[in-house]
Amino acid sequence: MDDGRQESPGEQTLNLRAVTDEDLGESAEAPEEAAQDVSDSSEDSSEESADSSEEASEEPEEAAEEEPAVADEAGSSSALPPEAVEVLTGALNQLRESVVDLRFGLDLPGVEDARKARADLLAQLDDYVIPRVRTSAAPALIVIAGSTGAGKSTLVNSLAERHVSRTGVRRPTTGTPVLVCHPDDEKWFSGGEMLGGLERLERPTRDVGVGALVVIATEKLPQGVALLDTPDIDSVVEEHHAIAHRMLDAADLWIFVTTAARYADAPAWNLLRLAKERGARLAIVLSRVQPRSRDVVMKHFARMLSEYGMGEIDRFVIHESSVQDGRLPDSEVTELRLWLAELSVDEDRRAAAVRETLGGVLNSFRTRVPALARHLEGQVAFRAELRTDVEAAYMGALAEIDQAVRSGSLINGEVLARWQDFAGTGDLMRTIAVRKRGKAAKQGPERITAFRTALRAGLESVIVSAANHAAEEVVARWRHRSEVGATLGAGLERPSDDLVRHTARAIAAWQEHVTELVRTEGVAKRSVSKVVSFDADALSLIFMVALFSGTTEGVSHRLVTALLGAESLRGIGAKALSDLRARIGMLFDEESMRYVQALDSAGIPDESTATRLYQATYNLEVVR
């Protein structure tokens, strides 16, 4: 009987009469008449199927051996060719690996949505897409979904003609998904790849949560289709809400159950929107409809669906009825039962529905995967910005030290006092002369040691101060960017505890290096007699004062120029300052690594992960 709907391309029109816009305002066809129509149709289909089976039995045995491994009596003609299965599975596995590698370590805006989208995509690949491609001849899995109290479990019990799913007034009633199928189809679901991540149970139990799947076989369901009862999509129990959406992502067709009182509520339309986005095949059951208000309700609901671009969806009505033993009267589910029967016997129709949903899911990857890649790129870019903040802060610290060296501010305070004590009021040349024996020989080393210590301490103080400023600046920059930066920078507002010790060691080594430069480079540039007559340690200290004095007019500068020569002084000075800057740079590299480690601990992949996502999406499109 014509249902008034336009056929989708490549589909055959069902003989079953579902509720459509043309039915609105008319009385429903008697269930007995509808049953007779479909019974006749089923008999014809059975005869044709029997004839086809006899013809197929006459084919050579070699042809049977060529059937794909995934094909079975559930519908071998709907199985994908082995070559197509291999190529498509390879592309899907590549995509899956790219999604597995994906991490969103920074709590940037939209990150929770991105994490959920990643988890949903991975679950759909594992639960549905890859298994469905590998077992394309498996029965069509139909999920019964809906909001709280819509009567999903009651509907499943009614179609199975037995109490397979718990019902009652206490919410939620369904905590563990229940799958019902024909006994000949049980092998596909009891231990196969479909929904492979869930533990299989033979009966519902109260102490088992959402990590399990109850599989029940009954001959009351036709072969080739399976029903999956799920928790409420709007359940207050977060686990139930999550598993309901996971089951939706694993299904070939959706039967959405809502009530006459709640069909316009947000949860209902959120699910319809999701079905539209995913391209899922969908039918709607409107339950608990009062007979006297049926026409008004259906007209309004039909208009809402049409405005949303879903006016062609099959719709079924269940009137307000008494429920006995968790089941509706048979007359209320006759049309839906016949719709399932027609889907069962029409293998091409069933295969087309499965292909349509699978194709819709694969089509959704065109936007879902790049969206994940773009969010990852945002994370990578933000990480780069934070890393730039670190580099800028420590470059600023180096510039601060350079300024202190150029300005002569190092030669003040304790350093200046020790310099004056070292130089004395007499002839500086006698002060730095090679020490003789006697009292002066003891006083010289003491003054040199004190001056060297003061000079080292002054330089260390400048370095540690600059490092403090850098640490404060990094954290301030991070805090200014976002709360994420503030969280990452917690506890990093000050330099490391090892900085002072490492700085002292680095400056002491640098002073030794300068002494060696003065001894070797100075002797090479000037006559040995002029240089070797002076104490190398003392001369190197005067050389350091000349470097840090910020002027070329001081006593120290004139003295080392006279001893080493202006050209030699410039050469040795450039090498000494370059070496000092390199040592300070290594100190700051160690300090900045604390911030890099904080970023690394967030687990942000590099940009190559996003590239692999784009490539995997492209490869999937190519093989499709």
Order of alpha helices (4+ residues) and beta strands (2+ residues): alpha-alpha-alpha-alpha-alpha-beta-alpha-beta-alpha-beta-beta-beta-alpha-beta-alpha-beta-alpha-beta-alpha-alpha-alpha-alpha-alpha-alpha-alpha-alpha-alpha-alpha-alpha-alpha
